[in-house]
Amino acid sequence: MVEPSPPSPSLQIPNHMVPPPLDPPPQPSPSPPQPQQQRTSSLFSFPSRPALRVTSEFDSDSSIFLHKISCKLFDSLAKLKVSFQNDNKGQIFEPQLAFTSKHLSLHYDLEEQNAFVKSSFDVGPKLHFRAAHDVKAQQGEVGVVANLGDPGYALELSSPVPYVGYPKATFKFPLGEVSLVEREEEEVKKTLSISGIAKGQILNGICTAQYEEEDLKLRYCYKDEALSFIPTISLPSNALSFALKRQFSPSDKLRLELSLFPFFPLHI
């Protein structure tokens, strides 16, 4: 008699060979509501106010105050300036309005009700044109400047408007300039007059000699970051003058001027 075989045990797999169950994919979290950007209405937006610069000067000889108020416009492309004077009684006189830019400037005198217009621009790489006109006097001047080959050398021709006589010729060089102009005198109708200016560095300053109509003016200028000293002598009148400037801050400065006449003659 054959005995029945015992049932075979079920096939078991070790736990370390069973892969873990996959986690369900995470649900996307709802994004937080974004704050709404506040819209600035262009109806109530104003441009930034330009900075004002106020300057006051006092003349001790005439006891007169000179005031200037200026501001820059159009991202510093133009400048508007108002100037006037007042005495010790508070009376205001000589009010003027000025508008200046790179190619055009306009000065208006409120008392005289007169305007002075100036304009300048480049005609080519080496040619510059300028013009000025007095509206009330109906007079002006036009000029053309030609830059020569070397830097610092130029030739300028200018003439008054209405046109009278030959134009004025000026030759400019790095150390100065020489001008030749036609002028009228009582005895001789028309003569040629020569004037010139020359500059040179002496010690820590610049010396300037200017000759015009038989008058010679010698000027020395010493200047550093905070102080400027400028003595001047005129010959043959022997007139002496001194100017002193002191800079305390970018917006505060002091200026003194003194004129003297020597008691002894000077000869050159």
Secondary structure, DSSP 8 states (H G I E B T S, - for coil): --------------GGGS-----------------------TTS-------EEEEEEEETTTTEEEEEEEEEETTTTEEEEEEEEE-TT--EEEEEEEEEESSEEEEEETTTTEEEEEEEEEEETTEEEEEEEETTTTEEEEEEEEE-SSTT-EEEEEEEES--SS-EEEEEETTEEEEEEEE--SSSS-EEEEEEEEEEEETTEEEEEEEETTEEEEEEEEE-SSEEEEEEEEETTTEEEEEEEEESSSS-EEEEEEEE--SS----
